[in-house]
Amino acid sequence: MAEIQQAPGEPAAFLSQPVTPEGIVEIDDHDVGSDAGDSTFSEVSSYTTSLISEVTNYRYENGRRYSSDRFGNYVMPNDEQEAERLDICHEMFKRRLNGKLHLAPIGPSPQRVLDIGCGSGIWAIEMGDLYPSAEIIGNDLSPIQPTWIPPNVRFEVDDAELEWTYRRDFDYIHVRWMAAGIKDWPRLLQQGYEHLQPGGWMEVQEVDIDIYSEDGSLKEDDPLRVWNKQCQEAIALDGRTFSPGPHTRRRMEQAGFVNVREYPFKLPIGVWPKEKDHKDVGAFNYIQMDEGLEAMCLALYTRYLKWSREQTLIFLPEVRKSLNDPKIHSMYRL
């Protein structure tokens, strides 16, 4: 953990990303060889309202539904299948944080909480149940969240990269797993800083999706590693990155945050780890990667690498074969 002394009344930052190495993740030998914009709830900003007709004008590619062209080329779908995958990701993050929804010390009764890129809405909903004192606002490009929600939770359709229209500040802002969804990270963090109450916290849980192995079992020419590098190259052509984590501390300090704390975690892929917590995280990580593989690859490869749909679908079984190989102990960092 790295800390910077917090100045009185300054917003602080709390993020999960690589700083210092965790211990080596032990391999479970028993598995080797096995098969594998408002001031009250009643107000709605005019900007948010104006987007509704546009955002439901979805586009369809390769049999999957994506967000409106209004929001550019976000690479993941926004259909029910993707919402289920995001719920799996949520469970993976919770397991990695030992069952916690957040790490920032926000106290027992926060008043205003903002969830940037809320996805399926599951984090905001659970926060609403956990903190009935708080007004929880989740925003996202797509209105895919459920309607049966706690009374202190609401969702907005909004683009976090545009000018924020909130008229009251927050005491906690949450960002998780946005990776390829954001082009201008410094601006996002600056707006977060400007919309926090004095002494408030912004928590950023982001990744460094540079897949590797600690024991050398993942080779550079392995299809999983080749796929990983090609995805990073493809998204870079759109001015985005899959790995904002390593740059987050510097960007938060540049935005004005103090008392920046960093906690590094490892996210194994698969059930090869020996220790149960790592094994559980690895299982959820494998499921979400396997379920999201085709949709993400078809978007990235056909849009940016100019592969045909057929070429992409021929390549993907080789990637899945590596994902399923219990002798390859792959992981990446949170």
Buried (B, 14 or more C-beta within 10 A) or exposed (E): EEEBEBEEEBBBBBBBBBBEEEEEBBBBEEBEEEEBBBEEEEEEBEBBEEBEEEBEEBEEBBEBBBBBEBBBBBBBBBBEBBBEBBBBBBBBBBBBBEEEBBBBEBEEEBBBBBBBBBBBBBBBBBBBEBBEEBBBBBBBBBBBBEEEBBEBBBBBBBBBBEEBBBEEBBBBBBBBBBBBBBEEBEBBBBBBBEBBBEBBBBBBBBBBBBBBBBEEBBEEEBBBBBBBEBBBEBBEEBEBBBBBBBBBBEBBBEBBBBBBBBBBBBBBBBBBBEBEEBBBBBBBBBBBBBBBBBBBBBBBBBBBBEBEEEEBBEBBEBBBBBBEBBBBBBBBBB
